[in-house]
């Protein structure tokens, strides 16, 4: 009976040692997983910062592009307006020139008539 009792105690101790070893292994595994989790979180934060920075750059670039486009559209509109003003001025000058030519022709005709009267 004593021998069986000693054997049972030894068996229980072996089982307890196995469980201690198993718990120690699990504890080490948990520590490793926690370290890896921490590294992954840090990497995730870095990636989020990078993505955020890239999105901000894209937004800035997009905004700058839109501003530049608006600026060029305004310049094009101004040039178009200036061109129309020049076309209008050109048309006005053409009309004035036609009127001046008509007056000049009329004056020449009047001088010729005057000259013809004097000859007569």
VEXDRENMI-378552 format. One record per residue: residue in one letter; residue number from 1; chain; y, x, z of N, C-alpha, C in turn. Coordinates in Angstrom, 3 decimals, decimal comma, padded with zeros to 6 digits. Layout:
<atoms>
   resn   resi   chain        n.v        n.u        n.w       ca.v       ca.u       ca.w        c.v        c.u        c.w
      A    NUM       A          Y          X          Z          Y          X          Z          Y          X          Z
...
</atoms>
This chain:
<atoms>
   resn   resi   chain        n.v        n.u        n.w       ca.v       ca.u       ca.w        c.v        c.u        c.w
      X      1       A   -001,192    000,833    000,000    000,000    000,000    000,000    001,247    000,871    000,000
      X      2       A    001,195    001,917    000,808    002,354    002,808    000,848    002,556    003,489   -000,495
      X      3       A    001,456    003,880   -001,101    001,540    004,540   -002,402    002,105    003,585   -003,439
      X      4       A    001,656    002,319   -003,385    002,196    001,315   -004,337    003,670    001,070   -004,065
      X      5       A    004,026    001,035   -002,853    005,411    000,834   -002,471    006,259    001,989   -002,976
      X      6       A    005,745    003,215   -002,783    006,474    004,397   -003,274    006,581    004,336   -004,800
      X      7       A    005,492    003,894   -005,433    005,499    003,783   -006,909    006,500    002,735   -007,360
      X      8       A    006,582    001,603   -006,636    007,555    000,561   -006,976    008,980    001,067   -006,787
      X      9       A    009,219    001,753   -005,713    010,549    002,308   -005,468    010,904    003,283   -006,589
      X     10       A    009,949    004,122   -006,970    010,193    005,091   -008,054    010,468    004,350   -009,362
      X     11       A    009,698    003,284   -009,621    009,888    002,508   -010,850    011,268    001,848   -010,849
      X     12       A    011,649    001,301   -009,687    012,960    000,658   -009,581    014,059    001,695   -009,787
      X     13       A    013,863    002,903   -009,199    014,852    003,965   -009,369    014,952    004,375   -010,845
      X     14       A    013,799    004,480   -011,524    013,818    004,829   -012,954    014,561    003,756   -013,748
      X     15       A    014,266    002,516   -013,425    014,928    001,391   -014,118    016,432    001,406   -013,836
      X     16       A    016,785    001,682   -012,579    018,206    001,748   -012,199    018,885    002,897   -012,940
      X     17       A    018,181    004,041   -013,035    018,756    005,193   -013,760    018,943    004,875   -015,244
      X     18       A    017,968    004,145   -015,817    018,089    003,742   -017,224    019,319    002,848   -017,400
      X     19       A    019,481    001,889   -016,480    020,616    000,980   -016,566    021,926    001,718   -016,357
      X     20       A    021,944    002,677   -015,421    023,142    003,485   -015,207    023,474    004,244   -016,486
      X     21       A    022,439    004,819   -017,092    022,631    005,572   -018,323    023,142    004,642   -019,424
      X     22       A    022,535    003,444   -019,488    022,954    002,470   -020,489    024,393    002,032   -020,251
      X     23       A    024,750    001,798   -018,981    026,121    001,403   -018,640    027,074    002,538   -018,971
      X     24       A    026,691    003,786   -018,685    027,545    004,939   -018,991    027,750    005,053   -020,503
      X     25       A    026,652    004,839   -021,282    026,757    004,876   -022,748    027,699    003,782   -023,243
      X     26       A    027,531    002,581   -022,695    028,384    001,460   -023,096    029,838    001,721   -022,700
      X     27       A    030,044    002,283   -021,528    031,389    002,591   -021,075    032,041    003,609   -022,005
      X     28       A    031,266    004,633   -022,394    031,791    005,643   -023,326    032,098    004,993   -024,678
      X     29       A    031,221    004,110   -025,139    031,433    003,414   -026,419    032,702    002,559   -026,351
      X     30       A    032,909    001,869   -025,223    034,114    001,056   -025,045    035,358    001,939   -025,093
      X     31       A    035,303    003,090   -024,419    036,441    004,024   -024,448    036,728    004,489   -025,870
      X     32       A    035,669    004,826   -026,613    035,842    005,273   -028,001    036,453    004,155   -028,849
      X     33       A    035,951    002,939   -028,672    036,482    001,809   -029,440    037,937    001,522   -029,083
      X     34       A    038,260    001,683   -027,797    039,650    001,456   -027,383    040,570    002,520   -028,004
      X     35       A    040,100    003,776   -028,037    040,881    004,845   -028,678    041,076    004,552   -030,166
      X     36       A    039,987    004,135   -030,811    040,083    003,818   -032,236    041,010    002,631   -032,467
      X     37       A    040,922    001,638   -031,592    041,799    000,468   -031,687    043,261    000,884   -031,557
      X     38       A    043,522    001,792   -030,602    044,893    002,287   -030,404    045,392    002,990   -031,669
      X     39       A    044,533    003,838   -032,261    044,913    004,550   -033,492    045,172    003,555   -034,632
      X     40       A    044,314    002,562   -034,726    044,479    001,555   -035,782    045,779    000,775   -035,597
      X     41       A    046,104    000,444   -034,347    047,370   -000,255   -034,088    048,562    000,602   -034,472
      X     42       A    048,496    001,893   -034,117    049,591    002,805   -034,481    049,733    002,894   -035,996
      X     43       A    048,590    003,031   -036,684    048,622    003,077   -038,155    049,174    001,777   -038,728
      X     44       A    048,770    000,664   -038,123    049,262   -000,637   -038,572    050,774   -000,726   -038,416
      X     45       A    051,296   -000,252   -037,266    052,742   -000,266   -037,053    053,452    000,601   -038,087
      X     46       A    052,870    001,772   -038,378    053,460    002,658   -039,396    053,457    001,976   -040,762
      X     47       A    052,318    001,336   -041,086    052,232    000,631   -042,370    053,229   -000,520   -042,443
      X     48       A    053,363   -001,263   -041,346    054,332   -002,362   -041,326    055,747   -001,832   -041,518
      X     49       A    056,043   -000,692   -040,873    057,372   -000,093   -041,039    057,578    000,356   -042,478
      X     50       A    056,539    000,933   -043,075    056,629    001,389   -044,468    056,822    000,201   -045,408
      X     51       A    056,030   -000,847   -045,186    056,142   -002,052   -046,018    057,526   -002,675   -045,848
      X     52       A    057,995   -002,729   -044,607    059,312   -003,292   -044,344    060,393   -002,472   -045,036
      X     53       A    060,257   -001,160   -044,945    061,221   -000,265   -045,591    061,184   -000,454   -047,109
      X     54       A    059,972   -000,543   -047,656    059,835   -000,740   -049,101    060,430   -002,078   -049,522
      X     55       A    060,193   -003,107   -048,713    060,746   -004,434   -049,032    062,264   -004,396   -048,972
      X     56       A    062,807   -003,688   -047,974    064,258   -003,568   -047,856    064,825   -002,817   -049,052
      X     57       A    064,147   -001,734   -049,456    064,600   -000,975   -050,634    064,550   -001,855   -051,872
      X     58       A    063,464   -002,615   -052,008    063,332   -003,507   -053,167    064,439   -004,552   -053,159
      X     59       A    064,701   -005,115   -051,976    065,754   -006,121   -051,860    067,112   -005,502   -052,187
      X     60       A    067,343   -004,291   -051,678    068,601   -003,594   -051,958    068,726   -003,322   -053,449
      X     61       A    067,631   -002,813   -054,044    067,645   -002,531   -055,475    067,883   -003,808   -056,266
      X     62       A    067,203   -004,869   -055,855    067,364   -006,155   -056,529    068,805   -006,647   -056,407
      X     63       A    069,378   -006,504   -055,214    070,768   -006,918   -054,983    071,715   -006,076   -055,833
      X     64       A    071,476   -004,754   -055,830    072,323   -003,867   -056,641    072,207   -004,229   -058,122
      X     65       A    070,986   -004,528   -058,560    070,772   -004,904   -059,966    071,533   -006,193   -060,286
      X     66       A    071,439   -007,169   -059,376    072,138   -008,441   -059,591    073,651   -008,224   -059,615
      X     67       A    074,148   -007,366   -058,709    075,589   -007,087   -058,681    076,022   -006,391   -059,963
      X     68       A    075,225   -005,419   -060,414    075,557   -004,706   -061,657    075,519   -005,667   -062,840
      X     69       A    074,522   -006,554   -062,852    074,416   -007,537   -063,939    075,647   -008,442   -063,934
      X     70       A    076,021   -008,914   -062,743    077,213   -009,773   -062,644    078,456   -009,037   -063,119
      X     71       A    078,555   -007,758   -062,725    079,720   -006,959   -063,130    079,777   -006,820   -064,653
      X     72       A    078,629   -006,543   -065,279    078,606   -006,395   -066,739    078,865   -007,736   -067,431
      X     73       A    078,370   -008,819   -066,844    078,641   -010,136   -067,418    080,130   -010,455   -067,352
      X     74       A    080,777   -010,091   -066,228    082,222   -010,310   -066,098    082,983   -009,469   -067,134
      X     75       A    082,573   -008,199   -067,278    083,226   -007,325   -068,262    083,053   -007,892   -069,671
      X     76       A    081,838   -008,361   -069,973    081,577   -008,931   -071,295    082,441   -010,179   -071,515
      X     77       A    082,563   -011,001   -070,482    083,378   -012,212   -070,587    084,850   -011,844   -070,800
      X     78       A    085,323   -010,836   -070,024    086,710   -010,389   -070,191    086,961   -009,850   -071,595
      X     79       A    086,011   -009,047   -072,091    086,159   -008,506   -073,446    086,138   -009,626   -074,484
      X     80       A    085,281   -010,615   -074,256    085,223   -011,759   -075,165    086,562   -012,508   -075,162
      X     81       A    087,123   -012,696   -073,954    088,429   -013,368   -073,858    089,521   -012,552   -074,546
      X     82       A    089,506   -011,223   -074,312    090,497   -010,347   -074,965    090,336   -010,408   -076,484
      X     83       A    089,087   -010,415   -076,943    088,826   -010,487   -078,378    089,376   -011,793   -078,946
      X     84       A    089,165   -012,903   -078,236    089,672   -014,190   -078,704    091,194   -014,183   -078,747
      X     85       A    091,833   -013,575   -077,720    093,300   -013,475   -077,714    093,789   -012,673   -078,917
      X     86       A    093,086   -011,571   -079,210    093,481   -010,755   -080,371    093,286   -011,520   -081,682
      X     87       A    092,210   -012,289   -081,759    091,995   -013,105   -082,965    093,107   -014,146   -083,104
      X     88       A    093,492   -014,764   -081,972    094,569   -015,752   -081,997    095,889   -015,100   -082,417
      X     89       A    096,184   -013,923   -081,835    097,414   -013,211   -082,208    097,388   -012,826   -083,686
      X     90       A    096,228   -012,378   -084,154    096,082   -011,999   -085,560    096,371   -013,202   -086,467
      X     91       A    095,840   -014,365   -086,095    096,059   -015,577   -086,884    097,543   -015,951   -086,882
      X     92       A    098,177   -015,833   -085,708    099,612   -016,131   -085,606    100,411   -015,182   -086,501
      X     93       A    100,066   -013,893   -086,426    100,774   -012,908   -087,269    100,539   -013,172   -088,757
      X     94       A    099,322   -013,574   -089,104    099,016   -013,870   -090,514    099,886   -015,038   -090,995
      X     95       A    100,034   -016,073   -090,132    100,870   -017,225   -090,491    102,328   -016,802   -090,635
      X     96       A    102,787   -015,980   -089,683    104,181   -015,506   -089,760    104,397   -014,670   -091,020
      X     97       A    103,400   -013,844   -091,354    103,521   -013,007   -092,551    103,564   -013,881   -093,811
      X     98       A    102,720   -014,911   -093,844    102,706   -015,825   -094,992    104,053   -016,534   -095,109
      X     99       A    104,599   -016,949   -093,975    105,912   -017,602   -093,972    106,989   -016,628   -094,443
      X    100       A    106,924   -015,391   -093,955    107,904   -014,373   -094,358    107,788   -014,067   -095,839
      X    101       A    106,560   -013,994   -096,349    106,366   -013,741   -097,781    106,950   -014,894   -098,608
      X    102       A    106,698   -016,117   -098,131    107,230   -017,286   -098,853    108,755   -017,239   -098,872
      X    103       A    109,384   -016,887   -097,738    110,849   -016,772   -097,680    111,341   -015,683   -098,620
      X    104       A    110,608   -014,582   -098,606    110,999   -013,454   -099,460    110,933   -013,855   -100,935
      X    105       A    109,857   -014,558   -101,294    109,726   -015,025   -102,690    110,859   -015,994   -103,020
      X    106       A    111,135   -016,878   -102,057    112,215   -017,852   -102,247    113,557   -017,130   -102,411
      X    107       A    113,794   -016,087   -101,605    115,047   -015,332   -101,692    115,151   -014,625   -103,041
      X    108       A    114,045   -014,038   -103,485    114,051   -013,366   -104,801    114,356   -014,378   -105,900
      X    109       A    113,734   -015,544   -105,816    113,974   -016,584   -106,821    115,436   -017,022   -106,782
      X    110       A    115,990   -017,161   -105,563    117,391   -017,572   -105,426    118,309   -016,516   -106,031
      X    111       A    118,011   -015,237   -105,792    118,834   -014,154   -106,366    118,746   -014,198   -107,885
      X    112       A    117,543   -014,429   -108,394    117,382   -014,497   -109,867    118,156   -015,671   -110,436
      X    113       A    118,102   -016,814   -109,737    118,846   -017,966   -110,209    120,334   -017,652   -110,209
      X    114       A    120,798   -017,030   -109,138    122,212   -016,637   -109,015    122,590   -015,704   -110,157
      X    115       A    121,702   -014,755   -110,429    121,968   -013,789   -111,493    122,020   -014,490   -112,839
      X    116       A    121,098   -015,428   -113,024    121,081   -016,162   -114,291    122,343   -017,008   -114,455
      X    117       A    122,826   -017,595   -113,353    124,055   -018,390   -113,396    125,213   -017,501   -113,788
      X    118       A    125,254   -016,304   -113,198    126,361   -015,407   -113,484    126,324   -014,944   -114,913
      X    119       A    125,157   -014,772   -115,491    125,027   -014,367   -116,886    125,519   -015,479   -117,787
      X    120       A    125,272   -016,687   -117,385    125,646   -017,813   -118,212    127,097   -017,960   -118,141
</atoms>
